[in-house]
Amino acid sequence: MTARWRFDRGGLTAPRATRRDVLAWLAGTAAVPRVAGAQPRKALPVIGYLGLEAPDPYASRLAAFREGLAEAGFVEGRDVAIDFRWAEGRYERLPGLARDLVERRVAVLAAPGGAPVALAAKAATATIPIVFEMGGDPVALGVVQDLARPRGNVTGVSSLSVEVSRKRLEFLHEAVPAAAAFAVAFNPTSPTAPSQLRSLHEAAEALGVQIRASPVASEADFAPIVEAAAARRPGGLVFTSDPYFALRSRLLAALAIRHAVPAVTQTRDFPLAGGLMSYGGDFTQTHRLAGLYAGRILKGERPSDLPVQLVTKVELFVNLKAADALGVIVPPALLSAADTVLE
């Protein structure tokens, strides 16, 4: 129904809207489609992050992972979401957490943190792309078939932390040359423990020293092992390469300081916290590269086309303040070989 225009003393005026006109107008506007800017925001792709520990111990590693993602053009919360699952240091929880992320149908499954995480992720899915980060040989551990052509849905980054376990014993022996025996702490649940122990025994035989290996089942085992090492002087304590030890560097350094034990681990976090020395791969670089690979896969690249990256840089940190407190005279040759000397 069309309203009529009318004349009055003021001239031609617009028609008055009737109730029927108003209702018709409202119905018409309700039928008009919303503009594009009001459409619901498209869901972000999700990276499932399988973490061995908890967010706090992993803070520096997470920062490096996010840096790698950013290099590929992905910023968390803007371009991608990350769904975390943390095992709290309990390796037996990893398979269930990995399956949980797979059931969420994440776009990429990130498995940084060593061989146990990578193996749990691989066992959980043969289709979702997996990016691992570890210190051991991924071929020997059965994670991939070939470094240059990983095949399947798995690729990632590996360092030399596991392979250089014997060098930790050699460096500690240089620092404490009078020692005839050294203690070794290892994680019996780690798939790399047997090969590391074999390497350490070979190194001990070549050096003419003995090693006494002790398994670590929980944090409660640390104190007795350090105390036993302190009782055998001169001597020292070697920790095998394992994320469980690396992420407890502050605790291990505190025990080593308290009991005056010269010790060496795989990660710089140990001497930075007051321990004597460390020798191992650069974890910031390996986690950054893992993040970069995750981003490249989100862009459409296939894991089978991304060769496993080998980070060959191995860093030696020596804490001279700790050496003075321990009464250890670090040889000049060892100091010159160090990447970083903390004074």
C-alpha positions, -999 to +999 in steps of 0.1 A: +000+000+000+015+033-011+011+064+012-001+095-005+017+129-005-004+159+005-004+197+004-008+219+035+001+255+043+038+247+044+037+232+009+042+196-002+050+173+028+060+137+031+033+112+039+028+100+074+039+064+080+012+041+090+017+012+115+014-012+085+042+008+067+065+005+097+060-032+101+066-037+064+098-017+066+111-037+096+104-070+079+123-059+048+154-049+067+154-082+085+156-099+052+186-080+040+218-101+042+246-090+066+276-073+051+308-094+047+325-077+076+300-091+100+305-127+090+318-151+117+356-152+118+372-182+100+386-208+124+423-208+128+444-239+120+454-257+152+489-270+161+488-298+186+518-294+209+528-325+228+550-313+257+571-335+279+571-313+309+551-281+318+550-246+304+574-230+329+604-253+323+597-251+286+594-212+285+626-206+265+620-235+242+584-223+236+597-189+227+621-204+202+593-225+187+570-194+183+599-175+167+602-202+141+565-201+134+567-163+130+595-168+104+570-188+084+544-161+088+523-175+116+516-157+149+498-175+176+463-161+182+464-142+148+471-169+122+473-201+142+461-216+175+482-240+196+466-267+217+490-279+244+491-312+262+517-315+290+530-348+304+545-332+336+577-353+332+558-386+332+568-403+300+540-429+304+514-402+298+527-393+264+508-419+243+474-410+257+481-372+253+492-378+217+460-397+210+440-369+225+455-344+201+449-367+172+413-370+181+410-332+179+421-335+143+449-309+146+465-296+114+501-304+127+513-324+156+544-308+171+565-332+192+596-313+205+614-326+235+632-358+226+627-393+214+599-403+238+577-375+225+585-382+189+578-420+192+545-413+211+534-389+183+543-414+156+524-442+172+493-420+175+488-412+138+500-421+103+482-392+086+485-360+106+519-343+098+543-346+127+573-323+135+597-337+161+628-322+178+653-345+195+689-350+204+693-386+191+695-403+158+659-404+144+668-432+119+683-455+146+653-449+168+629-457+141+612-423+139+620-418+102+634-441+075+658-417+059+671-382+069+671-368+034+637-383+024+618-390+057+587-405+038+554-408+056+540-381+078+570-374+100+599-349+098+618-327+122+651-316+137+679-335+154+710-323+173+741-342+185+733-341+222+730-379+225+760-387+203+784-364+224+776-381+257+811-395+259+826-361+254+810-349+287+830-376+305+862-366+287+857-329+295+850-336+331+880-359+333+901-330+320+888-308+347+893-334+374+923-355+361+931-371+395+897-388+396+897-426+391+859-430+391+829-410+380+792-414+387+768-414+358+730-407+361+707-420+334+670-422+327+661-459+323+629-451+304+647-432+277+651-450+244+686-435+240+699-446+274+714-480+263+735-464+235+747-436+257+758-459+284+777-480+259+795-449+246+803-438+282+818-472+291+839-471+259+851-436+268+859-447+304+879-476+292+899-454+269+905-429+298+915-456+323+887-447+347+856-464+361+820-453+359+792-462+383+758-458+365+727-451+386+692-450+372+669-421+380+632-430+385+621-397+400+634-364+414+638-382+448+667-401+433+688-370+426+700-363+461+712-398+469+731-399+436+748-366+442+756-374+478+772-407+467+793-389+441+804-364+467+816-392+490+841-404+463+866-377+460+882-368+437+855-376+412+825-361+394+791-367+380+779-370+344+743-368+334+733-385+302+715-365+275+678-365+284+651-339+286+642-351+321+676-339+333+678-308+310+646-294+324+656-298+360+689-280+356+682-256+386+675-285+409+706-304+398+728-273+400+716-266+436+724-301+446+758-300+430+767-267+447+754-279+481+775-311+480+805-296+461+803-321+432+819-313+398+792-322+373+783-319+336+750-320+318+738-315+282+723-280+286+736-245+293+709-240+318+730-261+343+761-238+344+739-208+341+723-220+374+756-225+391+768-259+379+803-265+366+798-272+329+776-284+300+781-298+266+753-304+241+733-291+212+718-256+210+681-262+220+670-227+210+681-234+175+664-268+173+631-256+186+631-226+163+636-248+133+608-271+145+585-241+147+596-231+112+588-266+098+554-265+115+547-233+097+559-245+063+536-275+067+507-252+075+514-235+042+510-267+023+544-285+022+545-322+030+566-337+057+580-363+033+594-334+012+611-317+042+645-334+050+653-339+087+675-310+097+707-318+116+719-291+140+756-298+142+765-269+165+775-282+199+782-258+227+805-261+257+798-238+287+822-236+317+814-218+349+846-205+365+829-193+396+817-228+402+852-242+395+867-219+421+841-229+447+848-266+439+886-262+440+888-273+403+915-258+381+901-258+346+929-264+321+936-236+296+930-259+267+895-266+280+888-230+285+899-221+250+876-248+236+846-234+255+820-215+236+811-196+267+831-191+299+810-177+329+832-157+353 
